[in-house]
Amino acid sequence: MTSLFRDELHKDFGGWPIAYIPYGGADFGEIRAVAEAIGDGDDAAFYGAWIDAGNRLSAEAEAALAKDHRVSARESYLRAGVFYAASFHPLFGAPVDPRLLSAFRKQVEAFDRGLAIGPHPVRPLSIPFATTPMPGYFIPAEGFENEVRPLIILNNGYDATIIDTYFASAVAASRRGYHTLLFDGPGQGGMLCENGVPLRHDWEVVIKAVVDFAETLPLVDAKRIALYGWSLGGHLAPRGASGEPRIAALIADPGTWSIADGFRDVIMRMFGVSAESAADLGLLDQPLLDKIDAAIRGNRQLYWKIVQRGFWVHGVDNLRAFFASAELFTMKGHAEFIRCPTLMTQAENDILSASAGAFFDALTCPKTLMRFTAAEGADGHCEMQNRSLLNRRVLDWLDEQFDVHD
């Protein structure tokens, strides 16, 4: 994402906080200082540099709070949460690395401390779900903290945390007069790290539980509930909306038809596999599967995405089981049930948004396709290097759907 970090995998994760600069999550100099501390270091150095920076910010927050500088304390705690959250992505995988769990808990603690400070403190919530409640937060609209307002449910993706979603979307939405509800679903954040609950394909079950909970909140306008998913949430949120008629507007950043299709295209191209043979990746011949597995394990980034992240999040321990699970994550047979106005994003150089156009064409609801370009500096995954542009355009669209005026 940025040349600040020398290792390719570190580039993928180290640049995330750049997107949060407009919303108080970091400053460029802090990120650069972390990158310089890492230098040519390995994943342990990456982890240590972010943790050190988070510890420094936490100490600053505590010192400020001791002198009753509550604004500074709140800001520093929240920034500390961002830095802790950035530290542990390269450590993904099962069994869970103790350093990952420690950093995850540090980010939650710092985030909770920051949100609890101020005239309108925010406390963690527990959303009833099966046998394991989902953690969440209700972030009130700025200036409308005690008023009934439209709600945006923010749906995370494969590997971000609630803190990422807060700075990527919730702060901008709150400034625009929207209440937001953040949550970790199965396979995400606390549900995965603390409870070992894997991802599930029937996300409509998850969203029903979240909307049920949202309707119990006295400040929520139940007629104006939007569902907004980013990254893998661009698949999960549409899947959820397909089975939840109470969703009044849907945003998918980017729209993602299927998890398996991206792998399918690569396998067909790299290994000369026919479309018929690759129709169900969970049924690939074992010799071919062994070749694919070897190729994945020989590529650092693919190994992280599939073996470290994919196996862990999906709750599997081998490639065949992962592919079989990935095949279940599809909008086939579900897209036509989305009835609410829907916005899909498509960034110019984001390979994960390649299916957004075809997904958009398959929709039968009122729909808008919003493209972002390299000329705007918003061509990467989830427009992370110009997230403020994304937020302005998306929230303008939502204002129009919900008749919200500045």
Salt bridges, closest charged atoms under 4 A:
ASP7 OD2 - HIS10 NE2 3.98
ASP7 OD2 - ARG300 NH2 3.07
GLU8 OE2 - LYS11 NZ 3.09
ASP27 OD2 - ARG79 NH2 3.17
GLU30 OE2 - ARG56 NH2 3.98
GLU30 OE1 - ARG79 NH1 2.78
ASP40 OD2 - ARG6 NH1 3.16
ASP43 OD1 - HIS10 NE2 2.83
ASP43 OD1 - ARG300 NH2 2.76
GLU60 OE2 - ARG56 NH1 3.24
GLU62 OE2 - ARG113 NH1 3.45
ASP97 OD2 - ARG99 NH2 2.78
GLU109 OE2 - ARG113 NH2 2.87
GLU145 OE1 - HIS120 NE2 3.80
ASP159 OD2 - ARG309 NH1 2.58
GLU194 OE2 - ARG105 NE 2.91
ASP202 OD1 - ARG200 NE 2.69
GLU204 OE1 - ARG239 NE 2.94
ASP212 OD2 - LYS208 NZ 2.99
ASP212 OD1 - ARG246 NH2 2.73
GLU215 OE1 - ARG246 NH1 3.00
ASP221 OD2 - ARG224 NE 2.70
GLU244 OE2 - ARG246 NE 2.82
ASP253 OD2 - ARG387 NH1 2.84
ASP261 OD1 - ARG264 NH2 2.81
ASP293 OD2 - ARG297 NE 2.79
GLU327 OE2 - ARG264 NH1 2.74
ASP350 OD2 - HIS381 ND1 2.88
GLU376 OE2 - ARG393 NH2 2.66
ASP396 OD1 - ARG176 NH2 2.55
ASP399 OD2 - ARG176 NH2 2.81
ASP403 OD1 - HIS405 NE2 2.80
